[in-house]
Amino acid sequence: MKTLKLYLIILLLAVSVALPAALAQQKPAPAKTASAPATFANRAVATISAEQLRTYLTFIASDEMEGRDTPSRGLDTVAKFIALNLTRWGFKQAGDDGTFFQKIALRRDQIDPARTSAEINGRKFTAGDDFLPNTIAATITGPLVYVGRGWVVQTKNIDDYKGIDVQGKIMVVFGQGFPQGVTQADFRGAPANTVFSPATYAQTHGAKAILTIFIFVDMTTFGTATFRGGAPVAGA
């Protein structure tokens, strides 16, 4: 378990990109007919251009910024880049120690590979190479039951648990995310007990754990999940 200090920008980039041009185009103001926030917002909108956004966002979204993962060198570089421009544009620092940054202590739970293992039918699997465990400490044993994608979405006539009892068992789920044809909009306003994700179904129907057969687009995605000590696979 480690404590990491992450430096976060406390101002919005979109407004800061627009402000320099807005200030440069200011003229002696006539009698005020609108509130100051409304006037500022109108100037900002009027001066944001596709070229401005392209210039800044091309750098911020570049591969060299490593996706600005938390934490990462790319995130720190982008934060310094934004702070540098805020300084150039005359913004006043309002963060810690007279900077644009605020220090926040984060806790990160990490896996101890030497004390983490999985075994199925006598075959042992290595944490980090063969599977990625949840960071919750537990010893779990039980029979496996395959539940496909593991979703229930009644409005789409999806029920991966027909004829399956998961009580006291370890659910084996194939893939992550929503089933094909299902979006977040399908969950809005859905009546109770008509939508279940694998996790909510396991919790409400007495399953012991979930073993996910994760689909990684490439090894970079796998590496990121491993670095985070994430939980694409939760099991014994």
Secondary structure, DSSP 8 states (H G I E B T S, - for coil): -EEEEEEEE-S-HHHHHHHHHHHHT-----S--S-HHHHHHHHHHHH--HHHHHHHHHHHTSGGGGGG-SS-HHHHHHHHHHHHHHHHTT----SGGGSSEEEEEEEE----GGG-EEEETTEEEEBTTTB---SS-------EEE-TT--EEGGGTEETTTT---TTSEEEEESSS--TT--GGGGTT--TTSEE-HHHHHHHTT--EEEEE---SSHHHHHHHHHHT--S----
